[in-house]
Amino acid sequence: MKMEQYIRAIAGCFVLGSLVLGHLHSPYWHLFTAFVGLNLLQSAFTRWCLMENILQKLGIASKNL
């Protein structure tokens, strides 16, 4: 998979997971959903994404694929 696909999949899992946890456990988990959304929004403008750096350091994905 390409880097963009990894990031979209991880963000989607984070959002869905935090919504489920917010419903079942505590509504404070919705703050994590907001954090993921804000990070996606800022990365659209700055072209910097923390998850991209983490994936590169783990060797899971590279920008060139």
PyMOL Python script that loads the backbone (N, CA, C, O; Angstrom):
from pymol import cmd

cmd.read_pdbstr("""\
ATOM      1  N   MET A   1       0.844  -1.191   0.000  1.00  0.00           N
ATOM      2  CA  MET A   1       0.000   0.000   0.000  1.00  0.00           C
ATOM      3  C   MET A   1       0.881   1.244   0.000  1.00  0.00           C
ATOM      4  O   MET A   1       2.032   1.218   0.436  1.00  0.00           O
ATOM      5  N   LYS A   2       0.319   2.307  -0.490  1.00  0.00           N
ATOM      6  CA  LYS A   2       1.020   3.588  -0.489  1.00  0.00           C
ATOM      7  C   LYS A   2       0.838   4.266   0.874  1.00  0.00           C
ATOM      8  O   LYS A   2      -0.060   3.928   1.645  1.00  0.00           O
ATOM      9  N   MET A   3       1.718   5.231   1.140  1.00  0.00           N
ATOM     10  CA  MET A   3       1.694   5.949   2.413  1.00  0.00           C
ATOM     11  C   MET A   3       0.324   6.571   2.680  1.00  0.00           C
ATOM     12  O   MET A   3      -0.198   6.480   3.792  1.00  0.00           O
ATOM     13  N   GLU A   4      -0.250   7.195   1.668  1.00  0.00           N
ATOM     14  CA  GLU A   4      -1.551   7.853   1.831  1.00  0.00           C
ATOM     15  C   GLU A   4      -2.636   6.852   2.225  1.00  0.00           C
ATOM     16  O   GLU A   4      -3.516   7.169   3.026  1.00  0.00           O
ATOM     17  N   GLN A   5      -2.573   5.662   1.670  1.00  0.00           N
ATOM     18  CA  GLN A   5      -3.558   4.634   2.007  1.00  0.00           C
ATOM     19  C   GLN A   5      -3.397   4.162   3.448  1.00  0.00           C
ATOM     20  O   GLN A   5      -4.386   3.945   4.147  1.00  0.00           O
ATOM     21  N   TYR A   6      -2.149   4.001   3.892  1.00  0.00           N
ATOM     22  CA  TYR A   6      -1.901   3.633   5.287  1.00  0.00           C
ATOM     23  C   TYR A   6      -2.463   4.689   6.235  1.00  0.00           C
ATOM     24  O   TYR A   6      -3.131   4.363   7.216  1.00  0.00           O
ATOM     25  N   ILE A   7      -2.186   5.949   5.934  1.00  0.00           N
ATOM     26  CA  ILE A   7      -2.625   7.036   6.812  1.00  0.00           C
ATOM     27  C   ILE A   7      -4.146   7.121   6.861  1.00  0.00           C
ATOM     28  O   ILE A   7      -4.723   7.306   7.932  1.00  0.00           O
ATOM     29  N   ARG A   8      -4.791   6.988   5.722  1.00  0.00           N
ATOM     30  CA  ARG A   8      -6.259   7.012   5.702  1.00  0.00           C
ATOM     31  C   ARG A   8      -6.850   5.849   6.481  1.00  0.00           C
ATOM     32  O   ARG A   8      -7.826   6.023   7.211  1.00  0.00           O
ATOM     33  N   ALA A   9      -6.266   4.659   6.333  1.00  0.00           N
ATOM     34  CA  ALA A   9      -6.765   3.485   7.047  1.00  0.00           C
ATOM     35  C   ALA A   9      -6.587   3.635   8.561  1.00  0.00           C
ATOM     36  O   ALA A   9      -7.490   3.312   9.334  1.00  0.00           O
ATOM     37  N   ILE A  10      -5.427   4.123   8.972  1.00  0.00           N
ATOM     38  CA  ILE A  10      -5.167   4.311  10.404  1.00  0.00           C
ATOM     39  C   ILE A  10      -6.080   5.382  10.978  1.00  0.00           C
ATOM     40  O   ILE A  10      -6.645   5.202  12.056  1.00  0.00           O
ATOM     41  N   ALA A  11      -6.229   6.494  10.270  1.00  0.00           N
ATOM     42  CA  ALA A  11      -7.115   7.567  10.748  1.00  0.00           C
ATOM     43  C   ALA A  11      -8.551   7.070  10.858  1.00  0.00           C
ATOM     44  O   ALA A  11      -9.240   7.379  11.830  1.00  0.00           O
ATOM     45  N   GLY A  12      -9.005   6.309   9.880  1.00  0.00           N
ATOM     46  CA  GLY A  12     -10.353   5.756   9.934  1.00  0.00           C
ATOM     47  C   GLY A  12     -10.548   4.829  11.120  1.00  0.00           C
ATOM     48  O   GLY A  12     -11.578   4.879  11.791  1.00  0.00           O
ATOM     49  N   CYS A  13      -9.554   3.978  11.379  1.00  0.00           N
ATOM     50  CA  CYS A  13      -9.635   3.076  12.545  1.00  0.00           C
ATOM     51  C   CYS A  13      -9.635   3.856  13.856  1.00  0.00           C
ATOM     52  O   CYS A  13     -10.375   3.523  14.782  1.00  0.00           O
ATOM     53  N   PHE A  14      -8.799   4.903  13.932  1.00  0.00           N
ATOM     54  CA  PHE A  14      -8.773   5.732  15.141  1.00  0.00           C
ATOM     55  C   PHE A  14     -10.121   6.411  15.376  1.00  0.00           C
ATOM     56  O   PHE A  14     -10.621   6.429  16.501  1.00  0.00           O
ATOM     57  N   VAL A  15     -10.701   6.960  14.332  1.00  0.00           N
ATOM     58  CA  VAL A  15     -11.982   7.654  14.461  1.00  0.00           C
ATOM     59  C   VAL A  15     -13.077   6.677  14.886  1.00  0.00           C
ATOM     60  O   VAL A  15     -13.810   6.938  15.840  1.00  0.00           O
ATOM     61  N   LEU A  16     -13.187   5.559  14.182  1.00  0.00           N
ATOM     62  CA  LEU A  16     -14.222   4.588  14.516  1.00  0.00           C
ATOM     63  C   LEU A  16     -14.015   3.999  15.909  1.00  0.00           C
ATOM     64  O   LEU A  16     -14.971   3.823  16.664  1.00  0.00           O
ATOM     65  N   GLY A  17     -12.766   3.698  16.243  1.00  0.00           N
ATOM     66  CA  GLY A  17     -12.468   3.156  17.570  1.00  0.00           C
ATOM     67  C   GLY A  17     -12.805   4.125  18.686  1.00  0.00           C
ATOM     68  O   GLY A  17     -13.375   3.729  19.703  1.00  0.00           O
ATOM     69  N   SER A  18     -12.459   5.391  18.507  1.00  0.00           N
ATOM     70  CA  SER A  18     -12.741   6.366  19.555  1.00  0.00           C
ATOM     71  C   SER A  18     -14.236   6.662  19.661  1.00  0.00           C
ATOM     72  O   SER A  18     -14.725   6.974  20.747  1.00  0.00           O
ATOM     73  N   LEU A  19     -14.964   6.571  18.554  1.00  0.00           N
ATOM     74  CA  LEU A  19     -16.418   6.742  18.624  1.00  0.00           C
ATOM     75  C   LEU A  19     -17.068   5.595  19.388  1.00  0.00           C
ATOM     76  O   LEU A  19     -17.983   5.810  20.183  1.00  0.00           O
ATOM     77  N   VAL A  20     -16.590   4.371  19.143  1.00  0.00           N
ATOM     78  CA  VAL A  20     -17.115   3.220  19.882  1.00  0.00           C
ATOM     79  C   VAL A  20     -16.781   3.349  21.366  1.00  0.00           C
ATOM     80  O   VAL A  20     -17.644   3.138  22.218  1.00  0.00           O
ATOM     81  N   LEU A  21     -15.535   3.693  21.676  1.00  0.00           N
ATOM     82  CA  LEU A  21     -15.148   3.866  23.082  1.00  0.00           C
ATOM     83  C   LEU A  21     -15.926   5.004  23.734  1.00  0.00           C
ATOM     84  O   LEU A  21     -16.283   4.921  24.909  1.00  0.00           O
ATOM     85  N   GLY A  22     -16.190   6.064  22.977  1.00  0.00           N
ATOM     86  CA  GLY A  22     -16.976   7.177  23.506  1.00  0.00           C
ATOM     87  C   GLY A  22     -18.396   6.771  23.807  1.00  0.00           C
ATOM     88  O   GLY A  22     -19.000   7.264  24.759  1.00  0.00           O
ATOM     89  N   HIS A  23     -18.931   5.882  23.007  1.00  0.00           N
ATOM     90  CA  HIS A  23     -20.304   5.415  23.224  1.00  0.00           C
ATOM     91  C   HIS A  23     -20.383   4.410  24.375  1.00  0.00           C
ATOM     92  O   HIS A  23     -21.313   4.456  25.180  1.00  0.00           O
ATOM     93  N   LEU A  24     -19.416   3.510  24.450  1.00  0.00           N
ATOM     94  CA  LEU A  24     -19.461   2.435  25.434  1.00  0.00           C
ATOM     95  C   LEU A  24     -18.819   2.785  26.774  1.00  0.00           C
ATOM     96  O   LEU A  24     -19.253   2.297  27.817  1.00  0.00           O
ATOM     97  N   HIS A  25     -17.797   3.623  26.750  1.00  0.00           N
ATOM     98  CA  HIS A  25     -17.022   3.839  27.970  1.00  0.00           C
ATOM     99  C   HIS A  25     -17.169   5.255  28.536  1.00  0.00           C
ATOM    100  O   HIS A  25     -17.697   5.447  29.632  1.00  0.00           O
ATOM    101  N   SER A  26     -16.698   6.230  27.777  1.00  0.00           N
ATOM    102  CA  SER A  26     -16.704   7.609  28.269  1.00  0.00           C
ATOM    103  C   SER A  26     -16.770   8.576  27.090  1.00  0.00           C
ATOM    104  O   SER A  26     -16.069   8.383  26.097  1.00  0.00           O
ATOM    105  N   PRO A  27     -17.602   9.611  27.184  1.00  0.00           N
ATOM    106  CA  PRO A  27     -17.675  10.583  26.087  1.00  0.00           C
ATOM    107  C   PRO A  27     -16.377  11.378  25.890  1.00  0.00           C
ATOM    108  O   PRO A  27     -16.225  12.061  24.876  1.00  0.00           O
ATOM    109  N   TYR A  28     -15.459  11.300  26.826  1.00  0.00           N
ATOM    110  CA  TYR A  28     -14.180  11.992  26.664  1.00  0.00           C
ATOM    111  C   TYR A  28     -13.345  11.405  25.519  1.00  0.00           C
ATOM    112  O   TYR A  28     -12.423  12.056  25.028  1.00  0.00           O
ATOM    113  N   TRP A  29     -13.666  10.185  25.098  1.00  0.00           N
ATOM    114  CA  TRP A  29     -12.986   9.599  23.955  1.00  0.00           C
ATOM    115  C   TRP A  29     -13.274  10.370  22.682  1.00  0.00           C
ATOM    116  O   TRP A  29     -12.504  10.285  21.725  1.00  0.00           O
ATOM    117  N   HIS A  30     -14.359  11.118  22.648  1.00  0.00           N
ATOM    118  CA  HIS A  30     -14.670  11.922  21.461  1.00  0.00           C
ATOM    119  C   HIS A  30     -13.647  13.035  21.252  1.00  0.00           C
ATOM    120  O   HIS A  30     -13.515  13.559  20.146  1.00  0.00           O
ATOM    121  N   LEU A  31     -12.930  13.393  22.303  1.00  0.00           N
ATOM    122  CA  LEU A  31     -11.847  14.366  22.152  1.00  0.00           C
ATOM    123  C   LEU A  31     -10.728  13.798  21.279  1.00  0.00           C
ATOM    124  O   LEU A  31     -10.082  14.531  20.531  1.00  0.00           O
ATOM    125  N   PHE A  32     -10.507  12.499  21.380  1.00  0.00           N
ATOM    126  CA  PHE A  32      -9.515  11.865  20.514  1.00  0.00           C
ATOM    127  C   PHE A  32      -9.959  11.917  19.060  1.00  0.00           C
ATOM    128  O   PHE A  32      -9.140  12.119  18.164  1.00  0.00           O
ATOM    129  N   THR A  33     -11.252  11.735  18.826  1.00  0.00           N
ATOM    130  CA  THR A  33     -11.800  11.867  17.475  1.00  0.00           C
ATOM    131  C   THR A  33     -11.535  13.263  16.937  1.00  0.00           C
ATOM    132  O   THR A  33     -11.137  13.421  15.782  1.00  0.00           O
ATOM    133  N   ALA A  34     -11.751  14.269  17.759  1.00  0.00           N
ATOM    134  CA  ALA A  34     -11.495  15.654  17.359  1.00  0.00           C
ATOM    135  C   ALA A  34     -10.009  15.871  17.067  1.00  0.00           C
ATOM    136  O   ALA A  34      -9.660  16.575  16.119  1.00  0.00           O
ATOM    137  N   PHE A  35      -9.135  15.269  17.877  1.00  0.00           N
ATOM    138  CA  PHE A  35      -7.695  15.396  17.659  1.00  0.00           C
ATOM    139  C   PHE A  35      -7.293  14.811  16.310  1.00  0.00           C
ATOM    140  O   PHE A  35      -6.509  15.417  15.581  1.00  0.00           O
ATOM    141  N   VAL A  36      -7.821  13.644  15.976  1.00  0.00           N
ATOM    142  CA  VAL A  36      -7.504  13.019  14.689  1.00  0.00           C
ATOM    143  C   VAL A  36      -7.993  13.899  13.544  1.00  0.00           C
ATOM    144  O   VAL A  36      -7.279  14.087  12.559  1.00  0.00           O
ATOM    145  N   GLY A  37      -9.205  14.438  13.667  1.00  0.00           N
ATOM    146  CA  GLY A  37      -9.740  15.313  12.633  1.00  0.00           C
ATOM    147  C   GLY A  37      -8.918  16.576  12.463  1.00  0.00           C
ATOM    148  O   GLY A  37      -8.657  17.001  11.337  1.00  0.00           O
ATOM    149  N   LEU A  38      -8.507  17.182  13.571  1.00  0.00           N
ATOM    150  CA  LEU A  38      -7.675  18.389  13.491  1.00  0.00           C
ATOM    151  C   LEU A  38      -6.314  18.083  12.870  1.00  0.00           C
ATOM    152  O   LEU A  38      -5.782  18.884  12.102  1.00  0.00           O
ATOM    153  N   ASN A  39      -5.761  16.931  13.203  1.00  0.00           N
ATOM    154  CA  ASN A  39      -4.474  16.556  12.623  1.00  0.00           C
ATOM    155  C   ASN A  39      -4.597  16.351  11.117  1.00  0.00           C
ATOM    156  O   ASN A  39      -3.712  16.761  10.366  1.00  0.00           O
ATOM    157  N   LEU A  40      -5.680  15.724  10.669  1.00  0.00           N
ATOM    158  CA  LEU A  40      -5.895  15.551   9.237  1.00  0.00           C
ATOM    159  C   LEU A  40      -6.060  16.905   8.543  1.00  0.00           C
ATOM    160  O   LEU A  40      -5.545  17.111   7.444  1.00  0.00           O
ATOM    161  N   LEU A  41      -6.771  17.812   9.182  1.00  0.00           N
ATOM    162  CA  LEU A  41      -6.980  19.136   8.606  1.00  0.00           C
ATOM    163  C   LEU A  41      -5.669  19.915   8.504  1.00  0.00           C
ATOM    164  O   LEU A  41      -5.382  20.509   7.466  1.00  0.00           O
ATOM    165  N   GLN A  42      -4.874  19.915   9.574  1.00  0.00           N
ATOM    166  CA  GLN A  42      -3.617  20.668   9.517  1.00  0.00           C
ATOM    167  C   GLN A  42      -2.652  20.046   8.527  1.00  0.00           C
ATOM    168  O   GLN A  42      -1.882  20.765   7.892  1.00  0.00           O
ATOM    169  N   SER A  43      -2.671  18.722   8.377  1.00  0.00           N
ATOM    170  CA  SER A  43      -1.753  18.098   7.419  1.00  0.00           C
ATOM    171  C   SER A  43      -2.122  18.434   5.978  1.00  0.00           C
ATOM    172  O   SER A  43      -1.258  18.420   5.102  1.00  0.00           O
ATOM    173  N   ALA A  44      -3.376  18.733   5.723  1.00  0.00           N
ATOM    174  CA  ALA A  44      -3.788  19.130   4.377  1.00  0.00           C
ATOM    175  C   ALA A  44      -3.156  20.465   3.982  1.00  0.00           C
ATOM    176  O   ALA A  44      -2.880  20.699   2.805  1.00  0.00           O
ATOM    177  N   PHE A  45      -2.929  21.334   4.960  1.00  0.00           N
ATOM    178  CA  PHE A  45      -2.370  22.654   4.677  1.00  0.00           C
ATOM    179  C   PHE A  45      -0.855  22.710   4.829  1.00  0.00           C
ATOM    180  O   PHE A  45      -0.185  23.426   4.084  1.00  0.00           O
ATOM    181  N   THR A  46      -0.307  21.959   5.790  1.00  0.00           N
ATOM    182  CA  THR A  46       1.129  22.035   6.065  1.00  0.00           C
ATOM    183  C   THR A  46       1.931  20.943   5.373  1.00  0.00           C
ATOM    184  O   THR A  46       3.157  21.028   5.294  1.00  0.00           O
ATOM    185  N   ARG A  47       1.245  19.912   4.869  1.00  0.00           N
ATOM    186  CA  ARG A  47       1.887  18.755   4.253  1.00  0.00           C
ATOM    187  C   ARG A  47       2.813  18.033   5.221  1.00  0.00           C
ATOM    188  O   ARG A  47       3.777  17.400   4.790  1.00  0.00           O
ATOM    189  N   TRP A  48       2.541  18.113   6.529  1.00  0.00           N
ATOM    190  CA  TRP A  48       3.288  17.391   7.552  1.00  0.00           C
ATOM    191  C   TRP A  48       2.302  16.567   8.366  1.00  0.00           C
ATOM    192  O   TRP A  48       1.275  17.071   8.820  1.00  0.00           O
ATOM    193  N   CYS A  49       2.632  15.293   8.542  1.00  0.00           N
ATOM    194  CA  CYS A  49       1.764  14.397   9.287  1.00  0.00           C
ATOM    195  C   CYS A  49       2.624  13.547  10.217  1.00  0.00           C
ATOM    196  O   CYS A  49       3.564  12.891   9.769  1.00  0.00           O
ATOM    197  N   LEU A  50       2.309  13.556  11.492  1.00  0.00           N
ATOM    198  CA  LEU A  50       3.067  12.796  12.477  1.00  0.00           C
ATOM    199  C   LEU A  50       3.021  11.300  12.168  1.00  0.00           C
ATOM    200  O   LEU A  50       4.038  10.618  12.297  1.00  0.00           O
ATOM    201  N   MET A  51       1.868  10.782  11.766  1.00  0.00           N
ATOM    202  CA  MET A  51       1.748   9.356  11.473  1.00  0.00           C
ATOM    203  C   MET A  51       2.641   8.955  10.308  1.00  0.00           C
ATOM    204  O   MET A  51       3.160   7.840  10.281  1.00  0.00           O
ATOM    205  N   GLU A  52       2.822   9.843   9.355  1.00  0.00           N
ATOM    206  CA  GLU A  52       3.721   9.573   8.234  1.00  0.00           C
ATOM    207  C   GLU A  52       5.145   9.383   8.729  1.00  0.00           C
ATOM    208  O   GLU A  52       5.842   8.469   8.287  1.00  0.00           O
ATOM    209  N   ASN A  53       5.580  10.239   9.639  1.00  0.00           N
ATOM    210  CA  ASN A  53       6.922  10.110  10.210  1.00  0.00           C
ATOM    211  C   ASN A  53       7.064   8.809  10.992  1.00  0.00           C
ATOM    212  O   ASN A  53       8.094   8.140  10.905  1.00  0.00           O
ATOM    213  N   ILE A  54       6.042   8.453  11.750  1.00  0.00           N
ATOM    214  CA  ILE A  54       6.083   7.221  12.536  1.00  0.00           C
ATOM    215  C   ILE A  54       6.172   6.006  11.621  1.00  0.00           C
ATOM    216  O   ILE A  54       6.968   5.101  11.871  1.00  0.00           O
ATOM    217  N   LEU A  55       5.367   5.976  10.571  1.00  0.00           N
ATOM    218  CA  LEU A  55       5.389   4.846   9.634  1.00  0.00           C
ATOM    219  C   LEU A  55       6.739   4.725   8.929  1.00  0.00           C
ATOM    220  O   LEU A  55       7.227   3.616   8.710  1.00  0.00           O
ATOM    221  N   GLN A  56       7.336   5.844   8.577  1.00  0.00           N
ATOM    222  CA  GLN A  56       8.646   5.809   7.926  1.00  0.00           C
ATOM    223  C   GLN A  56       9.710   5.265   8.870  1.00  0.00           C
ATOM    224  O   GLN A  56      10.544   4.456   8.463  1.00  0.00           O
ATOM    225  N   LYS A  57       9.688   5.705  10.132  1.00  0.00           N
ATOM    226  CA  LYS A  57      10.679   5.228  11.102  1.00  0.00           C
ATOM    227  C   LYS A  57      10.514   3.748  11.398  1.00  0.00           C
ATOM    228  O   LYS A  57      11.493   3.058  11.681  1.00  0.00           O
ATOM    229  N   LEU A  58       9.280   3.252  11.335  1.00  0.00           N
ATOM    230  CA  LEU A  58       9.021   1.829  11.547  1.00  0.00           C
ATOM    231  C   LEU A  58       9.337   1.002  10.307  1.00  0.00           C
ATOM    232  O   LEU A  58       9.391  -0.226  10.372  1.00  0.00           O
ATOM    233  N   GLY A  59       9.547   1.677   9.175  1.00  0.00           N
ATOM    234  CA  GLY A  59       9.860   0.986   7.944  1.00  0.00           C
ATOM    235  C   GLY A  59       8.647   0.333   7.286  1.00  0.00           C
ATOM    236  O   GLY A  59       8.796  -0.533   6.423  1.00  0.00           O
ATOM    237  N   ILE A  60       7.473   0.739   7.684  1.00  0.00           N
ATOM    238  CA  ILE A  60       6.242   0.143   7.154  1.00  0.00           C
ATOM    239  C   ILE A  60       5.926   0.670   5.755  1.00  0.00           C
ATOM    240  O   ILE A  60       5.491  -0.078   4.880  1.00  0.00           O
ATOM    241  N   ALA A  61       6.144   1.936   5.565  1.00  0.00           N
ATOM    242  CA  ALA A  61       5.825   2.540   4.263  1.00  0.00           C
ATOM    243  C   ALA A  61       6.840   3.635   3.969  1.00  0.00           C
ATOM    244  O   ALA A  61       7.425   4.228   4.875  1.00  0.00           O
ATOM    245  N   SER A  62       7.029   3.882   2.701  1.00  0.00           N
ATOM    246  CA  SER A  62       7.931   4.971   2.312  1.00  0.00           C
ATOM    247  C   SER A  62       7.198   5.902   1.367  1.00  0.00           C
ATOM    248  O   SER A  62       6.206   5.515   0.750  1.00  0.00           O
ATOM    249  N   LYS A  63       7.678   7.111   1.255  1.00  0.00           N
ATOM    250  CA  LYS A  63       7.038   8.113   0.403  1.00  0.00           C
ATOM    251  C   LYS A  63       7.111   7.745  -1.074  1.00  0.00           C
ATOM    252  O   LYS A  63       6.243   8.137  -1.854  1.00  0.00           O
ATOM    253  N   ASN A  64       8.123   7.009  -1.455  1.00  0.00           N
ATOM    254  CA  ASN A  64       8.362   6.741  -2.871  1.00  0.00           C
ATOM    255  C   ASN A  64       7.464   5.675  -3.469  1.00  0.00           C
ATOM    256  O   ASN A  64       7.467   5.502  -4.688  1.00  0.00           O
ATOM    257  N   LEU A  65       6.703   4.960  -2.674  1.00  0.00           N
ATOM    258  CA  LEU A  65       5.854   3.901  -3.221  1.00  0.00           C
ATOM    259  C   LEU A  65       4.631   4.430  -3.897  1.00  0.00           C
ATOM    260  O   LEU A  65       3.822   3.654  -4.405  1.00  0.00           O
TER     261      LEU A  65
END
""", "prot")
cmd.dss("prot")
cmd.show_as("cartoon", "prot")
cmd.util.cbc("prot")
cmd.orient("prot")
